[in-house]
């Protein structure tokens, strides 16, 4: 029997990933949708043939789903998670996990007390290209330099709630940058020092206060160091992570990963030009977590580190010095 799933928040992420992912899932089925916009709810519910709601509490009370996929604006996530935990409903939450370290701690406690599983939705974790990187890193000697880049151009980086620091919790570091931060922590763990510089000046007079472009420097006690460049103003769309070691390097892009010799010769390469739905793989994996067939590797305890990393970026900007994110934990 399939798990009964609902989607709360019917914006771009739900339309592009979560709803199509559920449609192809072998372990879950959509039973309801919810959004604060009545017209959006009506259109989606009618097209999908499921009940629609404008209040998460009403959906949870009436439908009683096994789990919900939460894809709401950052500031609204806590209230939805609290409501789900109160009712014993599990949560697959679109990143980020929380808007601050304190909120991350609170939500971890809330999920624990409510005995609900929460998994943060990070689709790169379910793409074999990204999963293969750790094995390649073992073949390049001692890694000592990391260079990450994730950028694209949006005409108005301050549009909607994403440009409002109070609602979004942060700009390119906190939002799109969360993906690159997750890869960094997945492969190497939490750094011992972080220094960030960022701006809100890409569009003069834009009227937004969430950063549009940022450079984050980082270092580990092992001697590994590097930087991340993040921007929602810089074209063309670019995403890569390069790791240099004493015996070679690894270069990860969205569709491939290469291991290079010191002279730049490609030693091995993996590509995935025709990827099946990663969103479906993520949903099916979460169902296996609920069935105790798989561990939850993207749960609240793990994402306390993500919250600490992001918070250290903003604190370092304000203080003008390196911050140790581990001290925030």
C-alpha positions in Angstrom: 0.0 0.0 0.0 1.3 3.4 -0.9 2.0 6.1 1.6 -0.5 9.0 1.5 1.3 12.3 0.8 0.2 15.9 0.7 2.0 18.9 -0.7 2.0 22.2 1.2 3.2 25.1 -0.8 2.4 25.1 -4.6 5.1 27.3 -6.0 7.9 26.6 -8.5 9.5 23.8 -6.5 6.3 21.9 -6.1 5.3 22.3 -9.7 8.7 21.4 -11.1 9.8 18.7 -8.7 7.6 17.4 -6.0 4.3 17.0 -7.8 5.9 15.2 -10.8 8.0 13.2 -8.4 4.9 12.0 -6.6 3.2 11.1 -9.9 6.0 8.7 -10.7 6.5 7.3 -7.2 6.1 3.6 -6.5 5.7 4.1 -2.8 3.6 7.3 -2.3 0.5 8.9 -3.8 -0.8 12.4 -3.7 -3.9 12.8 -1.6 -4.2 16.6 -1.1 -2.6 20.0 -1.8 -2.4 23.3 0.1 -1.4 26.9 -0.6 -2.4 30.2 0.9 -3.5 31.4 -2.6 -7.0 30.3 -3.3 -6.8 30.5 -7.1 -3.6 28.4 -7.1 -5.2 25.8 -4.8 -8.3 25.6 -7.0 -6.4 25.1 -10.2 -3.9 22.6 -8.8 -6.6 20.6 -7.0 -8.8 20.5 -10.0 -6.0 19.4 -12.3 -4.7 16.7 -10.0 -8.1 15.5 -8.8 -7.4 15.8 -5.1 -8.8 18.0 -2.3 -7.3 21.5 -2.0 -6.9 23.6 1.2 -5.7 27.1 2.1 -4.8 26.2 5.6 -2.3 23.4 6.5 -4.1 22.7 9.8 -7.4 22.0 7.9 -5.6 19.6 5.5 -3.9 17.7 8.3 -7.1 17.4 10.3 -9.3 16.3 7.4 -7.0 14.2 5.3 -4.6 12.8 7.9 -1.7 12.1 5.5 1.2 9.9 6.3 3.6 12.6 5.4 3.7 16.1 3.8 6.1 17.7 1.4 6.6 21.2 2.7 7.7 23.8 0.0 6.7 27.1 1.6 8.6 30.4 2.0 11.4 30.1 4.5 9.8 32.1 7.2 6.6 29.9 7.1 8.3 26.6 7.5 8.5 26.5 11.3 4.7 26.8 11.8 3.9 24.0 9.3 6.5 21.7 10.9 5.1 22.4 14.4 1.6 21.6 13.2 2.7 18.4 11.6 4.7 17.3 14.7 1.6 17.9 16.9 -0.4 15.6 14.7 2.3 12.9 14.2 2.7 13.6 10.5 6.2 13.1 8.9 7.8 15.9 6.9 9.9 16.0 3.7 10.9 19.7 3.8 12.3 21.7 0.9 15.6 23.3 2.0 16.6 25.0 4.1 15.9 23.2 7.3 15.7 26.3 9.5 16.3 30.0 9.3 18.7 30.1 12.3 20.7 27.9 14.6 18.2 28.5 17.4 15.3 27.6 15.2 17.1 24.5 14.0 17.6 23.3 17.6 13.9 24.0 18.3 12.7 22.1 15.3 15.0 19.2 16.0 13.5 19.0 19.5 9.9 19.4 18.2 10.4 16.6 15.7 11.9 14.4 18.4 9.2 15.1 20.9 6.5 14.5 18.2 8.2 11.3 17.1 8.1 12.3 13.5 10.8 12.0 10.8 11.9 15.1 9.0 14.1 14.9 6.0 15.5 17.9 4.2 14.9 17.8 0.4 18.3 18.0 -1.4 18.0 16.2 -4.7 21.7 16.1 -5.4 22.0 13.5 -2.6 20.0 11.1 -4.8 22.0 11.6 -8.0 24.7 9.0 -8.6 27.0 11.6 -10.0 27.2 13.4 -6.6 27.2 10.1 -4.6 30.3 8.9 -6.6 32.5 11.9 -5.6 33.6 10.5 -2.3 35.3 7.5 -3.9 37.1 9.7 -6.4 38.3 12.0 -3.6 40.1 9.0 -2.1 42.2 8.8 -5.2 43.7 12.3 -5.4 46.1 12.1 -2.4 45.6 14.7 0.3 43.0 17.3 -0.7 44.1 20.8 0.2 42.1 23.2 -1.9 38.3 23.6 -2.6 36.8 25.9 -5.2 33.0 26.1 -5.5 30.9 28.2 -7.8 27.1 28.4 -8.2 25.6 31.3 -10.1 22.8 32.3 -12.4 21.2 35.6 -13.5 17.8 36.7 -12.4 16.7 40.1 -13.6 15.4 41.1 -10.2 17.2 39.4 -7.3 15.0 41.2 -4.8 11.7 40.1 -6.2 9.1 38.6 -3.8 9.9 37.3 -0.4 13.3 36.1 -1.4 14.6 39.7 -1.4 13.3 40.4 2.1 15.9 39.4 4.7 13.3 38.9 7.5 11.2 36.6 5.4 13.9 34.7 3.5 16.4 34.4 6.4 19.2 35.2 3.9 20.0 35.7 0.2 22.2 33.7 -2.1 24.2 32.1 0.7 21.1 30.8 2.5 18.9 30.0 -0.5 20.6 28.7 -3.6 23.9 28.4 -1.8 22.4 25.8 0.6 23.0 23.2 -2.2 26.7 23.9 -2.4 27.0 24.1 1.4 25.4 20.7 1.6 27.9 19.2 -0.8 30.8 20.7 1.2 29.5 19.3 4.5 28.6 16.0 2.9 32.1 15.4 1.5 34.3 17.2 4.1 32.3 18.0 7.2 31.9 21.3 9.0 34.9 23.7 8.6 36.6 25.3 11.6 36.6 28.8 10.2 34.4 30.8 7.8 34.7 34.3 6.5 32.1 35.8 4.2 31.8 38.9 2.1 28.6 39.8 0.3 26.6 42.6 -1.2 23.1 43.8 -2.2 24.3 46.2 -4.9 24.0 44.2 -8.1 20.8 46.1 -9.0 21.2 49.7 -7.7 18.0 50.9 -6.1 16.6 47.4 -6.1 15.1 47.9 -2.6 16.1 44.5 -1.3 18.3 43.5 1.7 19.1 39.8 1.1 22.5 39.4 -0.5 22.6 38.8 -4.3 26.3 37.9 -4.5 28.8 36.4 -2.0 32.3 35.0 -1.6 32.8 32.6 1.4 36.3 31.6 2.5 36.7 28.5 4.6 39.3 26.4 6.3 39.7 23.1 8.2 42.1 22.1 10.9 43.5 19.5 8.5 45.0 22.2 6.2 42.2 22.0 3.7 41.0 25.4 2.6 39.1 27.1 -0.2 36.2 29.4 -1.2 32.7 29.4 -2.6 31.4 32.0 -5.1 27.6 32.4 -5.1 25.5 34.8 -7.1 22.0 35.2 -8.4 23.1 38.0 -10.7 26.1 36.4 -12.6 25.5 34.8 -16.0 25.8 32.3 -17.5 24.3 29.7 -15.1 27.3 27.9 -13.7 27.7 25.2 -11.1 30.9 23.3 -10.2 32.9 22.1 -7.3 36.7 21.5 -7.8 38.9 19.8 -5.2 42.7 19.8 -5.7 44.8 17.2 -4.0 48.5 16.2 -3.9 47.9 13.5 -6.5 45.2 14.9 -8.7 41.9 16.7 -8.6 38.1 16.1 -8.9 35.8 18.4 -10.8 32.1 18.1 -10.2 29.5 19.7 -12.4 25.7 19.2 -12.6 25.9 16.5 -15.2 29.3 14.9 -14.7 32.3 14.3 -12.4 35.9 13.9 -13.5 39.1 12.8 -11.8 42.1 14.4 -13.3 45.8 13.7 -13.1 48.1 16.5 -12.0 48.8 17.4 -15.6 45.0 17.8 -16.3 44.6 14.4 -18.1 41.2 12.9 -17.4 41.7 9.6 -15.5 38.1 8.7 -15.1 34.7 10.3 -15.8 31.1 9.7 -15.0 28.2 11.3 -16.8 24.5 11.1 -16.5 22.9 12.8 -19.5 19.5 11.1 -19.2 18.7 11.2 -15.5 15.4 9.8 -14.3 13.4 11.7 -11.8 15.6 12.5 -8.8 12.6 13.9 -7.0 10.9 10.5 -7.3 14.0 8.8 -5.9 14.0 11.2 -3.0 10.4 10.6 -2.2 10.7 6.8 -2.4 13.8 7.0 -0.2 11.9 9.0 2.4 9.1 6.3 2.4 11.8 3.7 3.1 13.0 5.9 6.0 9.5 5.8 7.3 9.4 2.0 6.9 12.7 1.7 8.7 14.5 0.4 5.7 16.9 3.2 5.3 18.6 5.7 7.7 17.6 9.4 7.6 20.9 11.0 6.6 19.3 14.4 6.0 17.5 14.8 9.3 17.4 17.6 11.9 20.5 16.5 13.7 22.6 16.6 10.5 21.3 20.0 9.4 22.2 21.7 12.6 25.6 21.9 11.0 24.2 23.6 7.9 22.5 26.2 10.1 25.7 26.8 11.9 27.7 27.2 8.6 25.2 29.7 7.2 25.0 31.6 10.5 28.7 31.9 10.7 28.8 33.5 7.2 26.5 36.3 8.4 28.2 36.7 11.7 31.6 36.9 10.1 30.4 39.7 7.7 29.2 41.7 10.7 32.3 41.0 12.8 34.8 41.4 10.0 36.7 38.3 10.9 36.7 34.5 10.7 34.1 32.7 12.7 34.2 29.1 13.9 30.8 27.5 13.1 31.5 24.6 15.4 31.3 26.9 18.3 27.7 27.6 17.4 26.8 24.0 18.1 
